[in-house]
Amino acid sequence: MRIRRILATVFATAALAGLGLTGAATATATAGSVIPASVTPGECTDGGGTIDRSTAPLPTCRGGVHNGQTVD
C-alpha cells in the first residue's frame, strides 16, 4: 500500500514538472513574437516596405518586414 502511494506521488510530480516545462517553452515562444502596433515611416521604408496612404484612418506599411502595420 505504501509503495502505491509513493509511486502515485512520483508520477504526479513528474506530470506537474512536465506541464511546467511546457508552459515555460510556450511563454518564451509567445514573448518572442510580439509585433509593435505601429512603425515610423522610416522603419517601414528601411524594412523594405512602402507606405499605403489609401487606408483609413492611418496609413499602412505594405511589403517588407513591417507588412500590415500602421504607420504613425
C-alpha positions in Angstrom: 0.0 0.0 0.0 2.8 2.4 0.9 4.6 1.7 -2.4 1.4 2.6 -4.4 1.3 6.0 -2.6 4.9 6.6 -3.3 4.6 5.7 -7.0 1.5 7.9 -7.3 3.4 10.8 -5.8 6.3 10.3 -8.1 4.1 10.1 -11.2 2.1 13.2 -10.1 5.3 15.2 -9.5 6.7 14.2 -12.9 3.5 15.1 -14.6 3.4 18.5 -13.0 7.0 19.2 -13.8 6.3 18.3 -17.4 3.5 20.8 -17.5 5.7 23.5 -16.0 8.4 23.0 -18.7 5.8 23.1 -21.5 4.3 26.3 -20.1 7.7 27.9 -19.9 8.5 27.0 -23.5 5.2 28.4 -24.7 5.6 31.6 -22.8 9.1 32.1 -24.3 7.9 31.4 -27.9 4.9 33.8 -27.4 7.0 36.6 -26.0 9.4 36.5 -28.9 6.7 37.0 -31.5 5.2 40.3 -30.2 4.7 42.8 -33.0 4.6 46.5 -32.3 1.2 48.2 -33.1 2.8 50.8 -35.4 6.0 51.8 -37.1 7.5 55.1 -38.2 7.7 56.0 -41.9 11.5 55.4 -41.8 11.1 52.0 -40.2 8.6 51.0 -42.9 10.8 52.0 -45.8 14.0 50.8 -44.2 12.4 47.4 -43.8 11.7 47.2 -47.5 8.1 48.4 -47.4 6.1 51.2 -48.9 3.6 53.5 -47.2 0.0 53.0 -48.4 -1.9 56.2 -47.6 -5.2 55.0 -49.0 -6.1 53.1 -45.8 -8.3 54.8 -43.2 -7.8 56.0 -40.5 -4.0 55.6 -40.6 -1.6 54.8 -43.4 -0.3 51.2 -43.6 3.1 49.7 -44.4 2.8 47.4 -47.4 5.5 44.8 -48.0 8.8 44.2 -46.3 9.4 43.4 -42.7 6.6 45.5 -41.3 3.8 44.5 -43.7 0.3 45.3 -42.5 1.4 47.5 -39.6 0.1 51.1 -39.2 2.4 54.0 -39.9 2.5 56.9 -37.4 
